[in-house]
Amino acid sequence: MLLQCLKQAQWPDENAILTLPGITKSHKYVGLFYSLQSLFSVPTENLDRNLPREVYFLCTFSNRQFFNVLAAIPRLDVRAARTERGTLLIQVKRLNPGYTDRNLVYAPRFPKPQQESWFVLAADEAEEKVLALQRVTMPKIASVELEIPSEGSQNQSS
């Protein structure tokens, strides 16, 4: 969350819709849609009719930048399974194309191009403990095998 906030120049409690080109805090989308997920449920032609002039200008003259960025917001399929060795195998698959073919993210306020990456985090919610953490970069599919400490080794280290 912190890295996303830095790269998008946005506070964590702000509406994620503000990351889209041409959308400002005063735009009606910020009040109408509480999340990017709710924005995805609206047909594109309905969005197109209600765009502010600034966004419409971007869409007309910048290769439809608003819709390109919207379409590139990651939709992921995440699967987890325990292996025979007791590790946790996580597979993350991107269901839609990225913003660029080089796996770069849309971050216009960041001074240099940034590659899309994710953090895979395994936690014990009941104990409020992080069990494993690994950074993953992925063009389409990534698999991560996390070593999860057994209950006995956790109790010994406490």
C-alpha positions as CSV (number, residue, x, y, z in Angstrom):
1,M,0.0,0.0,0.0
2,L,2.8,2.4,0.9
3,L,4.6,1.9,-2.4
4,Q,1.4,2.4,-4.4
5,C,0.7,5.6,-2.5
6,L,4.2,6.9,-3.3
7,K,4.2,6.0,-6.9
8,Q,0.6,7.3,-7.5
9,A,1.2,10.4,-5.3
10,Q,-2.0,9.7,-3.4
11,W,-2.9,9.1,0.3
12,P,-4.1,5.6,1.3
13,D,-7.5,6.9,2.4
14,E,-8.2,8.7,-0.9
15,N,-10.5,7.1,-3.6
16,A,-8.4,4.9,-5.9
17,I,-10.4,6.4,-8.8
18,L,-8.1,9.5,-8.4
19,T,-5.3,7.5,-10.0
20,L,-7.1,7.7,-13.4
21,P,-6.0,10.4,-15.9
22,G,-8.1,13.6,-15.7
23,I,-10.0,12.6,-12.6
24,T,-9.8,15.2,-9.7
25,K,-11.3,15.3,-6.2
26,S,-14.0,17.6,-7.5
27,H,-15.1,15.2,-10.3
28,K,-18.5,13.5,-9.7
29,Y,-16.9,10.0,-10.3
30,V,-15.2,10.3,-6.9
31,G,-18.5,10.6,-5.2
32,L,-20.4,8.1,-7.4
33,F,-17.9,5.3,-7.3
34,Y,-16.4,4.3,-3.9
35,S,-13.9,1.9,-5.6
36,L,-12.4,1.0,-8.9
37,Q,-14.3,-2.3,-8.7
38,S,-17.6,-0.3,-8.8
39,L,-16.3,1.6,-11.8
40,F,-15.6,-1.6,-13.6
41,S,-19.2,-2.6,-13.4
42,V,-20.3,0.3,-15.6
43,P,-20.3,-0.2,-19.4
44,T,-17.7,1.9,-21.2
45,E,-20.2,3.7,-23.3
46,N,-21.9,5.0,-20.2
47,L,-18.6,6.3,-18.8
48,D,-17.8,7.9,-22.1
49,R,-20.9,10.1,-22.1
50,N,-20.2,11.5,-18.6
51,L,-16.5,12.3,-18.8
52,P,-15.3,15.8,-17.8
53,R,-13.8,17.9,-20.6
54,E,-10.2,17.3,-19.3
55,V,-10.7,13.5,-19.5
56,Y,-12.4,13.7,-22.8
57,F,-9.5,15.7,-24.2
58,L,-7.1,13.0,-23.0
59,C,-9.2,10.3,-24.5
60,T,-9.5,12.0,-27.9
61,F,-5.9,13.2,-28.3
62,S,-3.8,10.8,-26.2
63,N,-4.8,7.4,-27.6
64,R,-7.8,7.2,-25.2
65,Q,-5.5,7.3,-22.2
66,F,-8.2,7.2,-19.6
67,F,-9.7,4.0,-21.0
68,N,-6.2,2.5,-21.6
69,V,-5.3,3.1,-17.9
70,L,-8.7,1.8,-16.7
71,A,-8.4,-1.3,-18.8
72,A,-4.8,-2.0,-17.5
73,I,-5.8,-1.9,-13.8
74,P,-4.9,-5.4,-12.7
75,R,-7.5,-8.1,-12.4
76,L,-5.9,-11.1,-10.7
77,D,-6.6,-14.7,-10.1
78,V,-4.8,-15.8,-6.9
79,R,-4.6,-19.5,-5.9
80,A,-2.9,-21.0,-2.9
81,A,-2.1,-24.6,-2.0
82,R,0.0,-26.4,0.6
83,T,2.7,-28.6,-0.8
84,E,3.8,-32.0,0.5
85,R,6.9,-30.3,1.9
86,G,4.7,-28.0,4.0
87,T,5.3,-24.9,2.0
88,L,2.6,-22.6,0.6
89,L,2.5,-22.4,-3.2
90,I,0.9,-19.2,-4.4
91,Q,0.1,-18.7,-8.1
92,V,-0.9,-15.2,-9.2
93,K,-2.3,-14.8,-12.8
94,R,-3.0,-11.5,-14.4
95,L,-6.3,-11.8,-16.3
96,N,-6.0,-8.6,-18.4
97,P,-3.1,-7.0,-20.4
98,G,-0.8,-4.6,-18.6
99,Y,-0.4,-0.9,-19.3
100,T,2.6,-1.5,-21.5
101,D,4.2,-4.5,-23.1
102,R,7.3,-3.9,-20.8
103,N,5.1,-4.4,-17.7
104,L,5.3,-0.7,-16.7
105,V,2.6,0.9,-14.5
106,Y,0.8,4.2,-15.1
107,A,2.6,6.6,-12.6
108,P,2.7,10.0,-14.2
109,R,3.9,11.8,-11.1
110,F,6.8,9.4,-10.5
111,P,10.1,10.6,-12.1
112,K,11.1,7.4,-13.9
113,P,9.3,4.4,-15.4
114,Q,8.2,1.8,-12.8
115,Q,7.6,-1.9,-13.3
116,E,4.5,-3.5,-11.9
117,S,5.2,-5.7,-8.9
118,W,3.3,-7.3,-6.0
119,F,4.0,-8.4,-2.5
120,V,2.8,-11.9,-1.6
121,L,2.1,-11.9,2.1
122,A,1.2,-14.9,4.3
123,A,-0.1,-14.0,7.8
124,D,-1.7,-15.6,10.8
125,E,-4.6,-13.2,11.5
126,A,-5.4,-14.7,14.9
127,E,-1.9,-14.2,16.1
128,E,-1.4,-11.0,14.1
129,K,1.9,-12.3,12.7
130,V,3.5,-12.1,9.3
131,L,4.6,-15.6,8.4
132,A,6.2,-14.9,5.0
133,L,6.7,-12.0,2.6
134,Q,8.0,-12.0,-1.0
135,R,8.1,-9.5,-3.8
136,V,7.0,-10.7,-7.2
137,T,7.2,-9.2,-10.6
138,M,5.1,-10.8,-13.2
139,P,4.3,-10.2,-16.9
140,K,1.4,-12.7,-16.9
141,I,1.8,-15.5,-14.3
142,A,3.9,-15.8,-11.2
143,S,4.4,-18.7,-8.8
144,V,5.8,-18.2,-5.4
145,E,6.7,-20.9,-2.9
146,L,6.7,-19.5,0.7
147,E,8.3,-21.3,3.6
148,I,5.8,-21.1,6.4
149,P,7.2,-21.8,9.9
150,S,5.5,-24.7,11.6
151,E,3.7,-24.1,14.9
152,G,6.5,-25.7,16.9
153,S,9.2,-23.5,15.4
154,Q,7.1,-20.4,16.0
155,N,6.6,-21.2,19.7
156,Q,10.3,-21.9,20.1
157,S,11.3,-18.6,18.7
158,S,8.8,-16.6,20.8
